[in-house]
Amino acid sequence: MKRIIPASIVIFTSLIGNLANAQNSILIQKTYEGQIGNAQIVVEILHGQKIKFAHYFYKSQLKNIGLEIISEDANSISIDELPYACPRDTEKCENIASFKLSKNGNKLSGFWAKKDQTSKTLPVSLNLISERSLTIKDRNISENDDFEMFRDSENNLSDDPYIKQLLQSKMQYSKETKIGNLGYKIAKDATGISFPNLSTFPDKAKKDKINKLLEEYRLSNAISNQYCEKAMAQFFGEGPNETGYKDISNSVIYLSEKLMVIQTSGSVDCAGAHPSNFIRAISYDLGTISKLEKQKLLAIYQPKADEYGFWNYNPRFMKFLKNLDQKSKYFVSDDETYLECWGDIDYDFMTPVVNFTKDGVSIDLEDTPHAISMCQSNYFLIPYRDFKPWLTQKGREYFAKELGK
């Protein structure tokens, strides 16, 4: 059984090529806060081995703008501003403005001017708020890389001072949804990107660590949205271009002190040939505070992962899947969708997914190719007691309450 990697979750890796032989990049990150005239801005300057580049954004707009460091010495730094919608890896990016700044300890000061209005300058005043080492996993960073292209590989996005200013400002939280003695809210930043956040949990220290894990996923989506907004502007011009990331639906379909499952769905557009439609469930092991490794709970996989790291179903479970049809007592879809999508399923091309919900174990089709995106749905729902033979001992511990019903 071959595993198909969904296009909707590899926006970046499809663009940056084969990373198998890449090494981590270590950058020195300096983050400044201050003003151009009366406008509040945040500037980031990154130095690596043989490379240096920068970015900034206006707090009123929260759009990352590329900068190019033209010259720098111990006393001054000269920086060109690139057009918002122009990627770094093209020679068409002519600067539209420039910074001429002097260094004075932890401060930068000087002037900013548009390219065609050099006599009309605005004063710039910046204060260093953070200096630290930044690790980019499995990426050989070059000066042609856009901010959004490599930031998705950064360790601990939620600890990044520049990211905090850009994508964690003015956070808003929905009303709490309670599930037993637990509760969650939907967290949304000023750019409109949201994801669940635990609000009631018996162990506060663990809750904070879990929320940090959840925030990493939200920030990854927020960076993807920044990239896609820039791509849309590049192809269609700046304006109200919608990427779909702000409309992604997130709902908690299972929550206990051991496990949290979030179903996320939407349609995102990154200026490609067509939008990428998706429905998927993301499972978090709250015991280990990590993404769930389903093979620990489910006795449905081969003894080892394949050469690509995927856990394929064992023959016994494949036989079980192939025996499921619309006559099964577990069938919850409709006949038309079943016949169009599941009836003649090619298991080498499209593999059903097992997910955990409050009502039972669901057998779903997720992340299907665009042409058959209408097939993404829940087809079978199996009570935990009926699914018990497919649970490992650890799985039976995790779902002891459900199995006892």
N, C-alpha and C positions, 0 to 999 in steps of 0.2 A: 504494500500500500504506500503510494507516494504522497508526501505532504506538500500541498501547494501553499506558498507564502502569499498571503493576501496583499494585493497592491496597495490597499488603503493604509497599511501600517508600515510601508517601506518607502514613503515619499522621499526621505533623505538618502537612504542607502542606494536607491535606484539612481539618484543623481550624482552621488559622489564615488560610485564605482566600487570595485572590490577592495575591502578593507582588511583582508585576511592577513596581509603582511605589514600592516600599519603598526606603528608604535605610538605610545602615549606622547602627547605634546605637553610640555610644561611651559606655561606663560607667566610672566609677572604682570599682574593686573593692578592698575591704579585707577580708582574711581573718584571723580571730582563732582562737586555740586556747586552751583552758583547761578550767574545770570549773564545773558546777552541783553544789554539795555535793561528793560524791565521784565523780560521773559525769563522764567525759571527753567534751567536746563540741568542735565546730568551728563557728564562726559566720562568715557572709559578709554584708557590708553593701555594697550597690550604690547609687551615686549617678549619676544622669544628668541631662540637661537637663530640669528641671521634675519629675523623678521620683526616688524613693528607696524602696528596699525591701530585704528581707533574708531569709535562710534560715539554718537550722542543722540539725545532726544529732548524735545520740549515737554515739560510736565503737562502742558495743556493738551498735547496731541498724543503722546505715548507711541510714537512711531520711530523706530530705530533708523538713524541716518548714518550712512557710511562716511568715514573720514580717511584721508590719506596723509600720512606724516611726510612732509617734503624735506624738512631738515630739522636737526635737533643737536644742541650742544649743552654744556653745563649751565648756560645762562638763559637760553631761549628755545622756543619750539615754533615751527611754522607748519600749519596744517591746512590742507584743502578740503572743502566740503563737496561731496559727490551728490548727484541728483538722487532723490529718494528711490526712484524706481529703476535705477541703473545698477545691475550687478557688477561686482568688482572684476569678474573674469572677462571683461570686454574692453576693447580699446575705445569704445564710443563714449566712455564716461569722462566728459570734460568737466572740470570743477565749475561750480556755480557760485562759490563763495570761499573765503579764506579767513583763517585765524592767524594773527601775529601776536604771540604771547611771550612774556618774560617770566622767568622762574624766580621765586623768592621764598625759599624754604618749602613749605607745604602749600604754597599759593601759586596760581597762575593768573596773570593779568595782562591785559592788552586790548586788542581791537578785533572786531569781526566786520567784514565788508563783503557785499555782493560783488561778483566778478565785473559786472558792467557799471558799478557805482562805487568805485574804490575811494572816491573823495567823501562819500557819505558813510562814515563808520559808526559802529555801536561799541560802547565799552564792554569788555568782558572781565568778569571777576569770578575765579574758581577756587574752591577750598578742597584739599584732599580729605576724603572721608574714609578711605580704605586703601591699603596696599597689601597685597597678598600673592601667594603662588596659586595658580589655577591649573588644574589637570584636565586635559581633554582626552578621553579614552579612545584608543585605537585610531587616532587621526594624526596624520602628518600635516600640520597646519601650514598653509602658505598665505602670502599676502593677497592672493586672488580669492580667498575664501570669504564668503559673506557671513556675517554674524549668525544668522539663523541656520547656516549650513553646518557649522561645527558645534554650536551651543547645545544641540540636542544630545551630544556625547559628553557633556560636562558632568563631572562628579558633583553630587549635592547641589543641584540648581537652587534649592531654597536657601542655601547659605550665601549665595552670590550677591554682593551689595548692589551691583548694577541691575541684576535681575529683580531684586527686591523693589527697587525704585521704579522699574519699568512695568513689572507684571504682578506686583503684590501690593499696589497702592490702592487705597480707598476700598478695601475688601468689604463685601456685603454678604450677609448670611440669611438664608431663608428661615422660616419658622421651623421648629424642631419636629421631626417625625419620630415617634416612639415605636419601638419594636420590643415588647416586653419591658425589661428594666434598662434597655439600651436605647440610644437615640442618635440621630444624625441630622445635619443641616447641609444645604447646598451652598458651597462657598463660590463667590464670583468676584473677579477682579474688575478694575475700571475699564479694561478692554473688552469685557463681556464674556470671558472664558470661565466655565464653571466645572465643578466636580464635587462629589460628596465629601463631608468632613465629619468625623465623629464628635458628637457634642456631649453625650452621656455614656460613661464607661466606668466600671468600678475602680480601675487602676489608672490614676491620672498620669503617672510617668509613662506607662505603656500607651495610653491614649495619645499623648503628645508625639511619641515616636511613630505611631500608626498614622497620625495626621500628617507628619512630615513625609511619610511614604506616599500617601494619597496626594499631597501637594506636589510631589515630584512629577506625578502623572499629569496633573493639571497644568503645571508649568511647561511640560513637554508639548502639550496641546497648544498652549498659548504661544510658544515659539513657532510651532508649525503654522499657526494662524498668521503670525508676523511675516513669515516667509511667503505664505500664499497671498497675503494682501499685497506684498511687494511685487510678486509675480503677476497678479491681476493688473496692478497699476502699470507694469511694464508693457503688457500686451494690449490693455484696453484703455489706458490713460487713467490718471488719478481721478477719483470720484467715489461714489458710494458702491464700490465693488464688494459683494458679499461672498465670503469664502465658505460659509456654512458652519464654521467652527463655533460661532456664537449660538447656534441653534441645536447643537448636539444635545440629545436627551440622555440624562443619567438617572437611573433609578436603582435603589438597593433592593435586590430580589432575595437576598438571604443575609441574616445578621445574627451572630451569636458571639459569645466571648472568645470563640476559637476561629471563626471564619466570617469573612465579609465578601459578598459577591455583588458586583455592580454591573448592571446591564447598560451599555452605552450604545447609542445608535444615532445615525445622521447621514448627511450627504455633504461631502466637502469638495470644494472646487479649487484647484491650484493652477488654473489656466491651462489645463490639459485638454485632451480630446473630448473628455466627458467627465462629469463629477464622479467621485468615488463614494458609492453607497455602502454602508456597513451596519451590521448589528453584531455585537460580541459581548460576552460576559467576561469580566476581569475578576479573578478570585484572589483574595489576600488571606494568607495564613496569619491570624492575629496572635498565635502562639509564638511563632518565630519572627513576626513582623517583617514579612517578605511576601513576594508573589508566591502563590500556592503552587507547589509541585504536585500535580494531581496524582502522579503515580504512587505517592505516599498514601493516598486515601482510596484509590481505585485499583482493583485486581483485574484490570481489563487490558493491560499493556504487555508487550513483549518484555522479556527479562532485562534487556538493555536498550538504550536509545540507539538510533541508527547513526550513520557516519556524519549526518548533519545536525545531530543533537535532538531529533524528534523521537517521541515515544509513540510507536505504532501499535495499533490494537493487536491483541493475540488472536489466533484463529477461532478460539471458542467464542470470544465476544463478537468477532466479525460475523460468525454464524448467527448469533443472537440478533444482531442488527439487521441482517438480511431477511430474517424471519418476521420482522415487524412490518405490518401493512395497515391499511385503513380499517381492517376488520378487528385489529387488536383492541383490547379493552383500554389500552393506554393511549390510543390515538386521540389527539386534540386539535388537529388541523382540519382543513376542509378537503373534500374529495378532489376538487379541481386543482388546488395547489399541490396536493399529494401526487396526482397523476402527472402533472406537468413537471414536477421537480424531483420527487422521491421515487416514483414508480420505476423509472429507468435509470436510476442513479449509477454513475460510473465511479466506483470507489477508488480508482486510481487517479481520478481527476477532482473529486469533491468528497470530503470526508465528514460525516456527521460528528458533532461535538457533544460531549457530555457536560452538563452544567448543573449546579446545585441551586434550588429555589426553596422558598418557604413551604411550597406545596408538594415537593418531591423532586426527583431527578429528571431533568428535561433532556431530550435528545433533539438537537437543533442543527440547522445548517447556518453557518456563519461565514462572513467574508467571501461570498461567492464571487466569481468573475462578473464584471459589469453587465454583460449581456443577459445574465440570469439572476440579477440582484433581487428580483421579486421573489426568489426562492428562499431568501433568508427569513427563517421563521422557526417556531417551535412546533415539532411534529408529534412528539410523544412525551407524556408526563407519567412517570412511574413512582408510586409511593415508595418511601424509603424502606419500608418493611419488605416490599417485593424486590427491591434492588439489593437487599442485604447480601446475597451470594457474591455480588460484584464488589463489595467493600472489603478493604484490608482490615486488619485488626485496628489499625490507627483510624481508619475511616469509621469503623463501628463506634470507636470512642468519641469521635467528633460529632456523630449523629445519634448518640445514645438516646437523647430525648425523643427524636423523631422515630427511632426504632422501637421505643417503648410505648408509642401510641397505639 
